[in-house]
Amino acid sequence: YLDHNSFSGSIPSSINNLTKLKKLWLNHNKLDGTIPSSINDLTELKYLDLSSNSLSGNIPNMSKLENLAYLYLADNKLTGSIPETIGNLPNLEHLWLQNNKLSGSIPSSIGNLSKIQIIELNDNDLSGDIPLTLNNNKFSGTLPFKFDKLPRLKAL
């Protein structure tokens, strides 16, 4: 647990040497640079929290992180689109990407996340259609928005 400190600089690409790592909490620091693509080699990882830093660049491919349940990348300066491979994370429960500079459309593969409980995408530059492929999941509770605020909605 290295969260809530004042670590600065970038995340080293040699992080992939920590092959048994299950939790990586570097949130609330002063990290910058990009998220190294070598993070995809941490196949035992269940929790990844890099939120509340100054990380930039694209979200790297994380398709090998099949054990990942919690992905927190919120409150950074991430750009580019949400990778289509995000839908290849079979155990993902929480996806927090809010308050970045992500653009493009929400990938339809997000509908493959059968264990997802929370998706936070607010405060980005996302555009395009909202994928209507969220069926066959286990959502419960009340709908998280008001229908009267969606006058152009044609299907739900």
C-alpha positions in Angstrom: 0.0 0.0 0.0 1.8 3.1 -1.3 -1.3 5.3 -1.6 -1.7 8.8 -0.2 2.0 9.8 -0.3 4.0 12.2 -2.4 5.7 9.8 -4.8 6.6 11.6 -8.0 8.0 10.6 -11.4 6.7 7.8 -13.6 5.8 4.2 -12.9 8.9 2.1 -14.0 8.3 -0.3 -16.8 10.2 -2.9 -14.7 7.1 -3.2 -12.6 6.4 -6.3 -14.6 9.0 -8.1 -12.4 6.5 -8.1 -9.6 4.8 -11.2 -11.0 3.1 -12.3 -7.8 1.6 -8.9 -7.1 -2.1 -9.0 -6.3 -2.7 -5.4 -5.2 -1.1 -2.2 -6.5 -2.3 0.9 -4.8 -0.4 4.0 -5.9 -3.4 6.4 -5.8 -3.2 9.9 -4.4 0.4 10.5 -5.3 2.1 12.8 -7.7 2.9 10.3 -10.4 3.1 11.4 -14.0 4.0 10.0 -17.4 2.2 7.1 -19.0 1.0 3.8 -17.5 3.6 1.3 -18.7 2.4 -1.4 -21.1 4.4 -3.9 -19.0 1.6 -3.6 -16.4 -0.2 -6.2 -18.6 2.3 -8.8 -17.4 1.0 -8.6 -13.8 -1.4 -11.4 -14.4 -2.0 -12.1 -10.6 -3.3 -8.5 -10.1 -6.7 -8.2 -8.6 -6.7 -4.5 -7.5 -5.1 -1.7 -9.6 -5.6 1.8 -8.2 -3.6 4.5 -10.0 -6.3 7.2 -9.4 -5.6 10.8 -8.3 -2.2 11.3 -10.0 -1.2 13.1 -13.1 -0.8 10.1 -15.4 -1.2 10.9 -19.1 -1.4 9.0 -22.4 -3.5 6.1 -23.5 -4.8 3.3 -21.3 -2.5 0.4 -22.2 -3.7 -3.1 -23.2 -4.6 -5.0 -20.0 -6.2 -8.0 -21.6 -3.9 -10.5 -19.7 -5.1 -9.2 -16.3 -7.9 -11.8 -16.1 -7.9 -11.7 -12.3 -8.4 -8.0 -12.2 -11.6 -7.1 -10.3 -11.0 -3.4 -9.4 -9.6 -0.9 -12.0 -9.3 2.7 -10.7 -7.7 5.1 -13.1 -9.9 8.1 -12.2 -8.7 11.7 -11.7 -5.7 11.6 -14.0 -5.0 13.2 -17.4 -5.5 10.0 -19.5 -6.3 10.6 -23.2 -7.3 8.5 -26.2 -10.1 6.1 -26.3 -11.2 3.3 -23.9 -9.5 0.2 -25.3 -11.8 -2.4 -26.8 -9.8 -5.0 -24.8 -11.3 -3.7 -21.6 -14.2 -6.1 -22.3 -11.7 -9.0 -22.0 -11.5 -8.7 -18.2 -13.8 -11.5 -17.0 -13.6 -10.7 -13.3 -13.9 -6.9 -13.4 -16.4 -5.5 -10.9 -15.4 -1.8 -10.6 -14.3 0.3 -13.5 -13.5 3.9 -12.6 -12.2 6.1 -15.5 -13.9 9.4 -14.5 -12.4 12.8 -14.6 -9.8 12.2 -17.4 -9.6 13.4 -21.0 -10.7 10.2 -22.6 -12.4 10.6 -26.0 -14.2 8.5 -28.6 -17.0 6.1 -28.0 -17.6 3.7 -25.2 -16.5 0.3 -26.6 -19.3 -2.2 -27.1 -17.1 -4.8 -25.5 -18.0 -3.3 -22.1 -21.1 -5.4 -22.4 -18.9 -8.5 -22.0 -18.1 -7.5 -18.3 -20.5 -10.0 -16.7 -19.4 -9.3 -13.2 -19.3 -5.5 -13.4 -21.1 -3.6 -10.6 -19.8 0.0 -11.1 -18.8 1.9 -14.2 -17.8 5.5 -13.7 -17.0 7.3 -17.0 -18.2 10.8 -16.2 -16.2 14.0 -16.8 -14.4 12.9 -19.9 -14.7 13.9 -23.6 -16.6 10.7 -24.6 -18.9 10.9 -27.6 -20.9 8.6 -29.9 -23.5 6.1 -29.1 -23.8 4.5 -25.7 -23.6 0.8 -26.3 -26.9 -1.0 -25.6 -25.2 -4.3 -25.1 -25.4 -4.4 -21.3 -28.0 -7.2 -21.3 -27.5 -10.6 -19.7 -25.7 -9.2 -16.7 -26.7 -9.1 -13.0 -27.5 -5.4 -12.6 -29.9 -4.6 -9.8 -31.1 -1.5 -7.9 -32.7 1.6 -9.4 -31.7 3.0 -12.8 -29.0 5.6 -12.3 -30.5 8.4 -14.4 -33.8 10.1 -15.0 -35.7 9.3 -18.2 -37.1 12.9 -18.5 -33.5 14.1 -19.1 -33.3 11.9 -22.2 -35.8 13.4 -24.7 -34.1 11.8 -27.7 -33.9 8.3 -26.4 -35.3 5.8 -28.9 -34.6 2.4 -27.3 -33.7 1.2 -23.9 
